[in-house]
Amino acid sequence: MANLELVKNSVIEGNVAGAAAETKACLESGMDPLEIINQGLVAGMNVVGPRFKAGEMFVPEVLMSAKAMHAGMELVKEKLVDFEMPSEGKVVIGTVKGDLHDIGKNLVAIMLESSGYDVVNLGVDIPPEKFAEAVKEHNPQVVGLSALLTTTMLAMKETIDYLKEEGLRDQVKVIIGGAPVTEDFSVEIGADGYAPDGGSAVELVKGLLA
């Protein structure tokens, strides 16, 4: 018996094989693919986000939950070949020049994706020029900059300044995050907001795009 609750629980538990099997069962029973996404896969991640924020789940578990969600999503997407997935908005995200840390950034990307945002993850050590190129190419509403070193925080300001020079700053909201980053620093460099973790980043993006 196909069951959305089982899909949801597989995601929460980070059970990749289970999420795929339960998603497949739901699809074979003729269930609406969008229902499977919203009430099964995404519903699972909606439990994971707050638990992570509350310190009840840890990074490796969140990454496994995301993997489980993606395993189910791949199967659903095959059924939705001609169907445009509804999107809450588009976010370009990357770790700034000189910084190679990506776990926090990837978690933010996962949380945003599971909340319905289309995420373009540029990776690490991204110079200002590459962020500008991505804005021109993908037309996002939001750009997320990550830094984990105090020495690379200044690259966030350089990126914002470069977006201004290129005439792109007014068309995007810029958010920043990472261990050494603060709300005060965000104001100082002219960003639109700061988020300390993945859950807060989703709330911040929702607020900025509301």
Buried (B, 14 or more C-beta within 10 A) or exposed (E): EBBBEBBBBBBBBBBBEBBBBBBBBBBEEEBEBEEBBBBBBBBBBBBBBEBBBEEEBEEEBBBBBBBBBBBBBEBBBEEEEEEEEEEBBBBBBBBBBBBEBBEBBBBBBBBBBBBBBBBBBBEBBBBBEBBBBBBEEBEBBBBBBBBBBEEBBBBBBBBBBBBEEBEBBEEBBBBBBBEEBEEEBBEEBBBBBBBBBBBBBBBBBBEBEE
